[in-house]
Amino acid sequence: MEFSYKCINCGREYQISPDLYTCPECRKNQRSDEPLIGVLEVQLHGSWNAAKDSMYDLLPVEQKYFPPVPWGNTALWNPERLQDELNLPNLLLRMTAAILQGHSRIEHRLLFQPLPQKQY
């Protein structure tokens, strides 16, 4: 799968580059009092099959750099890199934005208490 940029105004195509935001040719005609011209959109060359290809194939960053984000109805994150960096192997983060109820003082106190360890 290959990607490129395409100018929405003139149709020129450019290689993906982190410092390229607008078409170099169209930006020459940009006025400060007008809407932005020469905006580049990403073009996909090839096909993407949702059944066999990963969504990470569509992103410009390798999958190994993404944190393990919880899926489903959980509000707890297991931040592996932060655990290693702080030497806190049992650290969990609570994503309060996923909870649709208000917060009370008790809830905030519980948030900062360590979770009990599972005994085997």
C-alpha positions as CSV (number, residue, x, y, z in Angstrom):
1,M,0.0,0.0,0.0
2,E,1.4,3.4,-1.0
3,F,0.3,6.9,-0.1
4,S,0.8,10.3,-1.6
5,Y,-0.5,13.9,-1.2
6,K,-2.8,15.4,-3.8
7,C,-3.6,19.2,-4.0
8,I,-7.3,19.8,-3.8
9,N,-6.9,22.8,-6.1
10,C,-4.5,22.0,-8.9
11,G,-4.4,18.2,-8.6
12,R,-0.5,17.9,-8.4
13,E,0.7,14.9,-6.4
14,Y,3.6,14.9,-3.9
15,Q,5.4,12.4,-1.8
16,I,4.4,12.2,1.9
17,S,6.6,14.6,3.9
18,P,6.2,15.7,7.5
19,D,6.9,19.4,6.6
20,L,4.5,19.6,3.6
21,Y,1.0,20.9,4.4
22,T,0.0,22.8,1.3
23,C,0.8,22.7,-2.4
24,P,4.1,24.6,-3.0
25,E,2.7,25.9,-6.3
26,C,-0.7,27.0,-5.0
27,R,0.6,28.6,-1.9
28,K,2.4,31.2,-4.1
29,N,-1.0,32.7,-4.8
30,Q,-2.2,32.6,-1.1
31,R,-3.4,35.9,0.3
32,S,-3.6,36.6,4.0
33,D,-7.3,37.6,3.8
34,E,-8.5,34.5,2.0
35,P,-9.3,30.9,2.9
36,L,-6.3,28.5,2.7
37,I,-5.7,27.2,-0.8
38,G,-3.6,24.2,-1.9
39,V,-4.6,21.9,0.9
40,L,-3.2,18.5,0.4
41,E,-5.3,15.4,0.9
42,V,-3.9,11.9,1.3
43,Q,-4.3,9.5,-1.6
44,L,-4.2,5.7,-1.2
45,H,-2.6,3.8,-4.1
46,G,-3.7,0.2,-4.0
47,S,-6.5,-1.4,-2.1
48,W,-7.2,-1.9,1.6
49,N,-9.2,-4.9,2.7
50,A,-10.8,-4.4,6.1
51,A,-11.1,-8.2,6.6
52,K,-7.3,-8.9,6.3
53,D,-5.5,-5.6,6.6
54,S,-4.9,-3.8,9.9
55,M,-6.1,-0.3,10.6
56,Y,-2.5,0.5,11.5
57,D,-1.6,0.0,7.8
58,L,-3.4,3.3,7.2
59,L,-1.6,5.3,9.8
60,P,1.8,7.0,9.4
61,V,3.1,5.7,12.7
62,E,4.2,2.1,13.4
63,Q,1.8,0.0,15.6
64,K,4.5,-0.6,18.2
65,Y,4.4,3.1,19.2
66,F,0.7,3.0,20.2
67,P,-0.2,2.4,23.8
68,P,-2.4,-0.6,24.6
69,V,-5.8,1.2,24.6
70,P,-8.7,-0.7,26.3
71,W,-11.6,-1.8,24.1
72,G,-15.1,-2.4,25.3
73,N,-16.6,-1.1,28.6
74,T,-13.5,-0.9,30.6
75,A,-12.2,2.4,32.1
76,L,-8.8,1.1,33.2
77,W,-5.7,1.4,31.1
78,N,-2.5,-0.7,31.5
79,P,0.2,1.8,30.6
80,E,3.2,-0.6,30.1
81,R,5.8,2.0,29.1
82,L,4.8,4.4,32.0
83,Q,4.9,1.4,34.4
84,D,8.5,0.6,33.2
85,E,9.6,4.2,33.3
86,L,8.3,4.9,36.8
87,N,9.1,1.4,38.1
88,L,5.5,0.9,39.1
89,P,4.5,-2.5,37.6
90,N,1.0,-2.3,39.1
91,L,0.1,1.2,37.9
92,L,-3.3,1.4,36.2
93,L,-4.9,4.6,34.8
94,R,-8.6,5.3,34.9
95,M,-10.1,7.0,31.9
96,T,-12.9,9.0,33.5
97,A,-14.1,10.3,30.2
98,A,-15.6,6.9,29.5
99,I,-17.8,7.0,32.5
100,L,-21.2,8.8,31.9
101,Q,-21.9,9.7,35.5
102,G,-20.8,12.6,37.7
103,H,-17.8,12.4,40.1
104,S,-18.1,12.6,43.8
105,R,-15.4,13.1,46.5
106,I,-15.5,9.4,47.3
107,E,-14.9,8.5,43.7
108,H,-11.9,10.8,43.5
109,R,-10.5,9.4,46.8
110,L,-10.8,5.9,45.4
111,L,-9.2,6.9,42.2
112,F,-5.9,7.5,43.9
113,Q,-5.8,4.5,46.1
114,P,-3.8,1.4,45.0
115,L,-5.8,-1.5,43.7
116,P,-5.5,-4.7,45.7
117,Q,-3.3,-7.4,44.3
118,K,-4.9,-10.7,43.1
119,Q,-3.8,-13.6,45.3
120,Y,-3.1,-16.9,43.6
